[in-house]
Amino acid sequence: MKTTTYLLTGTVACIFTTGALAQSYQAPETSWGVPDLQGYWRHNTVMPFERPRELGTKRAYTEAEALALERSAQQQVEEDNQPLDPNRPAPEATPLPPVGNYDLFWTDRGMFLPTIGGEFRTSAIIDPPDGRVPPRVEGFQDRLRQLYASRPDRNAGPEGRSLGERCLLSFGYNSSPVMTPVMYNSHMQIVQSPGYVTITAEMVHDARIIKITDRHSAAAEVQRKWMGDSIGRWEGDTLIVETRYYNSGQDYRGAPLDNLTVIETFRRESPNKIIYGFTVDDPSVYSAQFSGEYALTAMDEPVYEYACHEGNYALGGILAGARRLEVLGEQNQERTDGSDLQ
């Protein structure tokens, strides 16, 4: 097993491993002479982002353990899909549980564990060795509380609602800052042209445009685009991407992105697999960098449009309900202080 470290800016390292089989594979090239990453790719897996604490520094499962993990995930879906008994007795009178949204039938969670460098990984994160996100820096929680205290009421207008509710960006972090699988629609399409690589995520059809260049534009720090400003370069058969200057409306794991730099690597391990590596660096949030990898597997089906707003009445309903509560509150105040009396 070989370990390779890639540096783009001198401050962030992206680490991944390659096995002997992957080393012998020669990726196809585009007509302009760079590795061809194009196609439709599946980005769902039973592998968690962080390693379960009880596994400690265990980086990989045995094949038998991996098969058992896959079967457990598949059984959960099978059991959830079983029809209900129409003659079942009425449930006991207990407080109602929280209202859910989807049962497992409607989701497309990962139920398989693709190998990475020949390993069945126990988590996407491989550095630090415990497979966990490093602790936040001292004073971060105070900073976060001040940030949230300065924000307007989330029901004051659409700007206060989440980006997913507003259909602006993928739910979770399916497209950025670290492309992480979510409960469904974790597919993507990669398209290349001379000087550019575009990654379109199925969830809310986010499109990341990566310019092949050695420096960010002068306007990037001011513009602060959604998903940040991504620049890339080729080193051998690996695309190395640096992203920074994120829009202030985004966050990552609840933290602001003012000082975040993410380094990603894309390398074809085989005709049907891309190894996607990432390193997260933000000294104002995390006590150390952390790195990891996912396997993107090829799929034959195209990525269809995610028409987020069609038939979506939730946002209007939420804000209309907030306005109604305000009216009811004012009416109640009038009755309380007697201002409605003649």
C-alpha positions in Angstrom: 0.0 0.0 0.0 1.4 3.4 -1.0 0.5 6.7 0.7 0.7 9.9 -1.4 0.5 13.5 -0.1 -0.6 16.3 -2.4 0.1 20.0 -1.6 -1.5 22.9 -3.4 -0.9 26.0 -1.3 1.7 24.7 1.2 -0.8 25.0 4.0 -3.2 22.0 3.3 -2.3 18.4 2.5 -4.7 15.9 0.9 -3.7 12.3 1.7 -4.9 9.2 0.0 -3.7 5.6 -0.4 -3.4 3.5 -3.5 -3.2 -0.2 -3.9 -1.2 -2.2 -6.4 -4.2 -2.7 -8.6 -5.1 1.0 -8.7 -1.5 1.9 -9.5 -1.5 -0.4 -12.6 -4.7 1.2 -14.0 -4.2 3.8 -16.7 -7.0 6.4 -16.9 -8.3 7.3 -20.3 -7.6 10.8 -21.6 -9.7 13.5 -23.2 -8.9 14.8 -26.7 -6.9 17.6 -25.1 -4.7 15.3 -23.2 -5.9 15.2 -19.5 -7.4 12.3 -17.5 -11.1 11.7 -18.4 -13.3 11.8 -15.3 -16.5 12.3 -17.3 -19.7 10.4 -16.7 -22.4 9.7 -14.1 -21.3 8.7 -10.7 -23.0 7.3 -7.6 -22.0 8.8 -4.3 -24.0 6.8 -1.7 -22.4 4.3 0.7 -23.0 2.5 3.9 -19.7 3.9 5.2 -20.2 6.8 7.7 -18.4 10.1 7.5 -17.0 9.7 11.0 -15.9 6.4 12.5 -18.0 4.9 15.3 -16.1 5.6 18.5 -16.1 2.0 19.6 -13.9 1.1 16.6 -11.1 3.4 17.8 -8.3 3.4 15.2 -9.6 0.5 13.2 -9.4 1.8 9.7 -10.9 -1.1 7.7 -13.3 -4.0 8.1 -12.6 -7.5 7.1 -14.5 -8.7 4.1 -16.9 -10.7 6.4 -17.5 -7.7 8.5 -18.2 -5.5 5.5 -20.7 -8.1 4.1 -22.5 -8.2 7.5 -22.7 -4.4 7.5 -24.2 -4.3 4.0 -26.7 -7.0 4.9 -27.8 -5.1 8.0 -28.5 -2.0 6.0 -30.4 -3.9 3.4 -32.5 -5.7 6.1 -33.5 -2.4 7.6 -35.0 -1.3 4.2 -36.6 -4.7 3.7 -38.2 -4.7 7.2 -39.4 -1.1 6.7 -41.1 -2.1 3.4 -43.1 -4.9 5.0 -46.9 -4.3 4.7 -48.8 -3.5 7.9 -51.2 -6.0 9.2 -54.7 -4.6 8.6 -56.0 -6.6 11.6 -53.4 -5.3 14.1 -54.8 -3.9 17.4 -55.1 -0.2 18.0 -51.9 1.3 19.5 -51.9 2.3 23.2 -52.9 5.8 24.0 -49.5 7.5 24.4 -48.3 11.0 23.4 -47.8 11.3 19.7 -44.2 11.0 18.4 -42.7 13.7 16.2 -44.0 13.8 12.7 -41.5 12.2 10.3 -41.0 12.9 6.6 -39.8 9.8 4.7 -39.8 6.1 5.4 -36.9 4.1 4.0 -38.8 3.2 0.9 -38.4 6.8 -0.3 -34.8 7.1 0.5 -31.7 6.0 -1.4 -29.2 5.5 1.5 -26.1 3.6 0.8 -26.4 -0.1 1.3 -23.0 -1.2 -0.1 -19.4 -0.5 0.9 -17.1 0.0 -2.1 -13.5 -0.6 -1.5 -10.9 2.2 -1.5 -7.3 1.0 -2.3 -8.6 -2.5 -1.6 -9.9 -1.6 1.9 -13.4 -1.7 3.3 -13.1 1.5 5.2 -14.8 2.0 8.6 -15.2 5.8 7.9 -14.6 8.4 5.3 -12.2 10.2 7.6 -8.8 8.5 7.8 -6.8 11.3 9.3 -6.8 11.8 12.3 -6.3 8.0 12.9 -9.5 7.8 15.1 -11.6 8.7 12.0 -13.3 11.6 13.9 -13.6 15.3 13.2 -11.0 17.1 15.5 -12.3 19.2 18.5 -13.2 22.8 17.9 -10.8 25.5 19.0 -11.1 27.2 22.4 -13.6 30.0 22.3 -15.4 28.7 19.2 -18.8 28.1 20.9 -18.8 31.7 22.3 -18.1 33.0 18.8 -20.9 30.8 17.4 -23.4 32.0 20.0 -22.6 35.6 19.2 -23.1 34.9 15.5 -26.5 33.3 15.9 -27.6 36.0 18.3 -26.9 38.7 15.6 -29.0 36.9 13.0 -32.7 38.0 12.3 -35.7 35.8 13.3 -35.6 32.8 11.0 -39.4 33.3 10.4 -39.1 37.0 9.5 -38.7 36.2 5.8 -37.4 33.7 3.3 -33.8 34.8 3.9 -34.0 33.4 7.4 -34.8 29.9 6.3 -32.3 27.2 5.4 -30.7 27.0 2.0 -32.3 23.7 1.3 -35.8 25.0 2.1 -35.2 27.8 -0.3 -34.0 25.4 -3.0 -30.7 27.3 -3.3 -28.2 24.5 -2.4 -28.2 20.8 -1.7 -29.5 19.6 1.6 -26.7 18.5 3.8 -23.3 18.9 2.0 -23.9 16.9 -1.1 -22.2 19.5 -3.3 -20.0 21.5 -1.0 -17.8 22.2 1.0 -17.0 18.4 1.3 -19.2 16.4 -1.1 -20.9 14.1 1.3 -23.7 11.6 0.5 -27.2 12.4 1.9 -30.4 10.4 2.3 -31.2 10.4 -1.4 -30.2 11.9 -4.7 -26.5 11.4 -4.0 -25.5 11.2 -7.7 -23.4 13.5 -9.8 -22.3 14.2 -13.3 -18.8 15.3 -14.3 -18.3 17.2 -17.5 -14.9 18.5 -18.8 -13.8 21.0 -21.4 -10.4 22.5 -22.0 -9.7 24.6 -18.9 -12.7 23.6 -16.9 -14.3 20.7 -14.9 -17.9 20.9 -13.9 -19.5 18.7 -11.2 -23.3 18.7 -11.1 -24.9 17.3 -8.0 -28.4 15.7 -8.5 -29.7 17.2 -5.2 -31.0 20.7 -6.1 -28.9 20.5 -9.4 -25.9 22.4 -7.9 -23.2 22.9 -10.5 -19.6 23.4 -9.3 -17.4 25.0 -12.0 -13.7 24.3 -11.4 -11.3 26.5 -13.4 -8.0 24.9 -14.3 -5.6 27.6 -13.1 -3.0 28.2 -10.5 -4.6 31.1 -8.7 -8.0 32.4 -7.5 -9.4 35.5 -9.4 -8.9 38.9 -7.8 -12.7 39.2 -7.4 -13.2 35.8 -5.7 -12.7 37.1 -2.1 -15.3 39.8 -2.7 -17.8 37.9 -4.7 -18.0 34.9 -2.3 -20.0 32.6 -4.5 -22.2 29.7 -3.4 -19.9 26.6 -3.0 -16.9 28.9 -3.0 -14.3 29.6 -5.6 -12.7 26.4 -6.9 -9.5 26.2 -8.9 -7.7 23.0 -10.0 -4.6 21.6 -11.5 -3.5 18.2 -12.8 -0.7 16.2 -11.2 -0.2 13.0 -13.1 -3.6 11.3 -13.3 -5.0 13.3 -10.3 -7.1 16.4 -10.4 -6.3 18.6 -7.3 -8.9 21.2 -6.4 -8.6 24.1 -3.9 -11.8 25.8 -2.8 -12.1 28.9 -0.6 -14.0 32.2 -0.4 -17.4 30.7 0.4 -20.6 32.7 0.5 -21.4 33.9 4.1 -24.8 32.3 3.8 -23.3 28.8 3.8 -21.9 26.8 6.8 -20.1 23.6 7.3 -21.1 21.4 10.2 -22.7 24.5 11.8 -19.6 26.6 11.5 -19.1 29.8 9.3 -16.8 29.4 6.3 -14.8 32.7 6.5 -11.5 31.0 6.9 -12.2 27.6 5.4 -10.0 26.0 2.7 -10.9 22.6 1.3 -8.5 20.5 -0.9 -10.0 17.8 -3.0 -8.5 15.1 -5.2 -10.2 13.1 -8.0 -8.4 10.0 -9.4 -9.8 7.1 -11.4 -8.9 3.9 -9.6 -10.6 1.7 -12.3 -13.0 2.1 -15.2 -15.9 2.1 -12.8 -14.5 4.0 -9.8 -13.2 7.5 -8.9 -11.5 8.0 -5.5 -12.5 11.3 -4.1 -10.2 12.7 -1.4 -10.7 15.7 0.8 -8.8 17.7 3.4 -10.5 20.4 5.5 -8.5 23.2 7.0 -9.9 26.0 9.1 -7.7 27.0 12.1 -10.4 29.4 13.3 -12.8 26.4 13.8 -10.9 23.1 14.1 -7.9 22.3 16.3 -6.3 20.3 13.4 -6.9 19.5 9.8 -8.8 16.3 8.8 -8.7 14.3 5.7 -10.7 11.4 4.1 -11.8 9.6 1.0 -15.0 8.3 -0.7 -15.4 6.0 -3.7 -17.6 7.3 -6.5 -18.9 4.4 -8.5 -20.0 4.5 -12.2 -23.7 4.4 -13.1 -25.4 4.0 -16.5 -28.5 6.2 -15.7 -28.4 9.9 -16.3 -28.9 12.5 -13.6 -32.3 14.0 -13.9 -33.5 17.5 -13.0 -34.3 18.0 -9.4 -37.3 20.4 -9.7 -37.2 21.6 -6.1 -39.9 24.3 -6.2 -42.5 22.4 -8.2 -45.4 21.7 -5.8 -43.3 22.8 -2.9 -45.7 24.8 -0.6 -43.7 24.4 2.6 -41.8 27.7 2.5 -44.9 29.8 1.8 -46.8 27.9 4.4 -44.1 28.4 7.1 -44.0 32.1 6.6 -47.8 32.5 6.3 -48.1 30.6 9.6 -45.6 32.9 11.2 -47.6 35.9 10.1 -50.8 34.4 11.4 -49.1 33.7 14.8 -48.0 37.4 14.9 -51.6 38.5 14.3 -53.0 36.2 17.0 -50.3 37.5 19.4 -51.4 41.1 18.7 -55.0 40.2 19.2 -54.3 38.5 22.5 -52.2 41.5 23.7 -55.2 43.8 22.9 -57.5 41.6 25.0 -55.0 41.5 27.8 -54.3 45.2 28.2 -57.8 46.3 27.4 -56.8 48.4 24.4 -59.7 46.8 22.4 -62.3 48.2 24.8 -64.3 51.3 24.0 
